[in-house]
Structures are given as C-alpha cells and as structure tokens.
Amino acid sequence: MVQTQEISQISTLLASAASNGIAATELRPWGSFTTLEEGPGYKIKRIEVKPGHRLSLQMHHHRSEHWIVVCGTAKVTCGETEQVLFTNQSTYVPQCINHRLENPGVIPLILIEVQNGEYLGEDDIVRFQDDYARTEKAK
C-alpha cells in the first residue's frame, strides 16, 4: 500500500512538473527517465527500470551521480563492488567509475538520480557492455 501511495505521489509531482514545462520523459529499452529539473552544474531525473532489465555498464567523464531508491530493488555495480538497495536507500557513483543499474525485482524500480558536474549531456556516456547493442562509445 505504501508503494502505491509513493507511486501516486510521484505521478502527481510529474504531472505538475509537466504542466509547468519542466519534465521531459525519454523512453529507453530498459524503461524511461524524466528530467525533473536542471540548473548550472546539476540535473535531477526520475528513472524507471522495468523488472529484469538493466542499463549499460558505463561511465561518465564529466559528472558524478547520486541514486536514491523510491520504489523497488536496485542492484548497483560501482567499480568492483556490487550492492543491493531497497526503498529509501541510496548510493554515490563517482565521476569516471564504471557503473551499472539493474532491476532484479518483479516490480518497476523507481529512483531519483542527482547528477553533478561541469557537463551533463547524454553524450557523456561511455558504454562498455549493453544488453541492447548500444556499445558504441559516446564522445
């Protein structure tokens, strides 16, 4: 019941942000992300990962990331370590460290990502392994 309320609250926030012209959702094979806010040196996203899916093993030259789990289970690879995070837990991904986010659960994984750095463009992704054949390295 609590997760349903959290999802409802997030949906309400997203609808409000969208009506103000802030939110922009982009679909991916693994789920979607919505940019909630962006300013000099930071960007805030809502990321949803479908059950059983994962993002590419990747790194960024120009940004670090903080991930906060809102709903579901996250399996996080950061450098040589792996950890499983649950609702209300978080982790930090330093700049230039290989990392991956997975949803090993049976419900959608929803998290908030806060990016910090001098450049926050989507082309600052270097992919090392990808389930969806997107391993070309971005500039």
C-alpha positions as CSV (number, residue, x, y, z in Angstrom):
1,M,0.0,0.0,0.0
2,V,2.8,2.4,0.8
3,Q,4.5,1.8,-2.5
4,T,1.2,2.6,-4.3
5,Q,1.0,5.8,-2.4
6,E,4.6,6.7,-3.3
7,I,3.9,6.0,-7.0
8,S,0.8,8.1,-6.8
9,Q,2.6,11.0,-5.2
10,I,5.4,10.8,-7.8
11,S,2.8,10.7,-10.6
12,T,1.2,13.8,-9.2
13,L,4.6,15.6,-9.0
14,L,5.4,14.6,-12.5
15,A,2.0,15.8,-13.8
16,S,2.6,19.1,-12.0
17,A,6.1,19.5,-13.4
18,A,5.0,18.6,-16.9
19,S,2.3,21.3,-16.8
20,N,5.0,23.8,-15.9
21,G,7.1,22.7,-18.8
22,I,9.8,21.2,-16.7
23,A,9.5,17.4,-17.1
24,A,10.6,15.7,-20.3
25,T,10.3,11.8,-20.4
26,E,12.6,9.8,-22.7
27,L,11.8,6.1,-23.4
28,R,14.6,3.5,-23.4
29,P,14.6,-0.3,-24.0
30,W,15.1,-0.8,-20.2
31,G,12.4,1.7,-19.1
32,S,12.4,5.5,-19.1
33,F,13.8,8.6,-17.5
34,T,12.2,12.0,-16.8
35,T,14.3,15.1,-16.3
36,L,12.6,16.9,-13.4
37,E,14.9,19.9,-13.1
38,E,18.2,21.2,-14.4
39,G,20.5,24.1,-13.5
40,P,24.1,25.1,-13.6
41,G,26.1,22.0,-12.5
42,Y,23.2,19.7,-11.7
43,K,20.4,17.7,-13.2
44,I,17.6,15.8,-11.4
45,K,16.0,12.8,-13.0
46,R,13.3,10.2,-12.2
47,I,14.5,6.8,-13.6
48,E,12.2,3.8,-14.0
49,V,13.7,0.4,-14.8
50,K,11.5,-2.4,-15.9
51,P,11.7,-5.7,-13.9
52,G,14.5,-7.9,-15.1
53,H,16.2,-5.1,-17.1
54,R,19.4,-3.2,-16.7
55,L,21.2,-0.2,-18.0
56,S,24.6,-0.5,-19.8
57,L,27.8,-0.9,-18.0
58,Q,29.0,2.7,-18.4
59,M,31.0,5.7,-17.1
60,H,30.9,9.4,-17.4
61,H,33.9,11.8,-17.8
62,H,32.2,14.9,-16.6
63,R,29.7,14.0,-13.9
64,S,29.0,12.1,-10.7
65,E,25.6,10.7,-9.7
66,H,23.7,10.1,-6.5
67,W,20.9,7.5,-6.7
68,I,18.0,7.3,-4.2
69,V,15.6,4.3,-4.5
70,V,12.0,5.4,-4.2
71,C,10.4,2.0,-5.0
72,G,11.6,-1.5,-5.8
73,T,15.0,-3.1,-5.7
74,A,18.2,-1.9,-7.3
75,K,21.3,-3.9,-8.0
76,V,24.1,-1.5,-8.3
77,T,27.6,-2.2,-9.7
78,C,30.1,0.6,-9.0
79,G,33.7,-0.1,-9.8
80,E,34.5,-3.5,-8.3
81,T,31.6,-3.6,-5.8
82,E,28.0,-4.7,-6.1
83,Q,25.3,-3.9,-3.7
84,V,21.5,-4.3,-3.5
85,L,19.5,-1.3,-2.4
86,F,15.9,-1.1,-1.3
87,T,13.3,1.7,-0.9
88,N,14.8,4.8,0.9
89,Q,18.4,3.7,0.4
90,S,21.0,5.5,-1.7
91,T,24.4,5.3,-3.2
92,Y,27.0,7.6,-4.9
93,V,28.7,7.0,-8.2
94,P,31.9,9.0,-8.7
95,Q,32.9,10.5,-12.0
96,C,35.0,8.2,-14.2
97,I,33.9,5.0,-12.4
98,N,32.3,2.1,-14.3
99,H,28.8,1.5,-13.1
100,R,25.5,-0.2,-13.8
101,L,22.0,-0.1,-12.5
102,E,19.8,-3.3,-12.6
103,N,16.3,-4.2,-11.5
104,P,16.4,-7.8,-10.2
105,G,12.8,-7.5,-8.8
106,V,9.3,-8.1,-10.1
107,I,8.0,-4.6,-9.8
108,P,9.3,-1.4,-11.5
109,L,12.4,0.1,-9.9
110,I,11.9,3.9,-9.5
111,L,14.8,6.1,-8.3
112,I,15.8,9.7,-8.2
113,E,19.2,10.5,-9.8
114,V,21.0,13.7,-9.0
115,Q,23.8,14.5,-11.4
116,N,26.6,16.9,-10.6
117,G,29.3,18.1,-12.9
118,E,30.6,20.6,-15.4
119,Y,28.8,18.9,-18.3
120,L,25.6,16.9,-18.0
121,G,24.7,15.9,-21.6
122,E,23.5,12.4,-22.6
123,D,26.5,12.2,-24.9
124,D,28.9,11.9,-21.9
125,I,28.2,8.1,-21.7
126,V,30.9,5.6,-22.5
127,R,29.3,2.2,-22.8
128,F,31.4,-0.9,-22.1
129,Q,28.6,-3.5,-22.3
130,D,25.0,-3.2,-23.2
131,D,22.1,-5.6,-23.5
132,Y,20.6,-3.6,-26.3
133,A,23.6,-3.3,-28.7
134,R,24.4,0.3,-27.8
135,T,28.1,-0.2,-27.0
136,E,29.4,2.5,-29.3
137,K,31.3,5.0,-27.2
138,A,29.9,8.5,-27.0
139,K,32.3,11.4,-27.3
